[in-house]
Amino acid sequence: GDPLPNSPILAALNLAPGAQATLASLAEFTEQGAQIFVNGVSFADDTSILTFSGNTATAIPEPATLGLIGMFGGGLFVIRRKLMM
């Protein structure tokens, strides 16, 4: 497949958690994995950083980030229950 443009402007594709990227085919993600990053981790090093739907990938947060989000959401639930009592 065609590589990601190799220019000073776009040497890598850096995705934030929740961001989506669409390439020409699903195989492109594997071929270009060393140039696709989520939170500083390349897809070539950790294939679990992206989920796929067709030829579109969605960046997922690292497990530690998911844990923090879960704890924050649980804390809000407890606070809300106390306020409603």
C-alpha positions in Angstrom: 0.0 0.0 0.0 0.9 3.6 -0.1 2.9 4.8 2.9 1.8 7.7 5.0 3.3 10.8 3.5 7.0 11.0 4.6 7.4 14.8 4.9 8.5 17.1 7.7 4.8 18.0 8.2 3.5 14.5 8.7 6.1 12.0 9.8 3.7 10.1 12.0 0.0 9.9 12.8 -0.5 10.8 16.5 -4.0 10.0 17.7 -5.6 11.1 20.9 -7.8 8.5 22.7 -11.2 8.5 21.0 -9.8 9.9 17.7 -10.5 8.1 14.5 -8.4 7.5 11.4 -9.4 6.1 8.1 -6.9 4.6 5.7 -7.4 3.0 2.2 -7.7 -0.5 3.7 -7.4 -2.4 7.0 -4.0 -3.7 5.9 -2.6 -0.2 5.7 -2.7 0.0 9.6 -0.4 -3.0 9.8 1.9 -1.7 7.0 2.1 1.7 8.6 2.0 0.6 12.2 5.4 2.1 13.1 4.1 5.5 12.1 0.7 5.4 14.0 0.8 6.4 17.7 -1.7 6.7 20.5 -0.3 8.4 23.7 3.3 7.8 22.5 2.8 4.1 21.8 3.1 2.8 18.3 0.6 0.4 16.8 3.5 -1.7 15.7 4.5 -2.2 19.4 0.9 -2.6 20.8 -1.9 -3.6 18.5 -4.5 -3.2 21.3 -4.3 0.6 21.1 -6.8 0.7 18.1 -10.2 -0.9 17.5 -11.4 -1.3 14.0 -14.7 -0.9 12.0 -14.1 -1.5 8.3 -11.1 0.5 7.3 -11.6 3.0 10.2 -9.6 2.7 13.4 -10.5 4.3 16.8 -7.8 5.0 19.3 -8.5 3.6 22.7 -7.0 4.9 26.0 -4.4 2.8 27.7 -5.7 0.6 30.6 -4.5 3.0 33.3 -6.5 5.8 31.8 -9.6 3.6 31.6 -9.1 2.8 35.3 -8.9 6.4 36.2 -12.0 7.2 34.2 -13.9 4.3 35.9 -12.8 5.5 39.4 -13.9 9.0 38.7 -17.3 7.9 37.3 -17.8 5.6 40.4 -16.9 8.5 42.7 -19.5 10.7 41.0 -22.1 8.0 41.5 -21.4 7.7 45.2 -21.5 11.5 45.7 -24.8 11.7 43.9 -26.4 8.9 46.0 -25.3 10.7 49.2 -26.8 14.0 48.0 -30.1 12.4 47.2 -30.5 10.7 50.6 
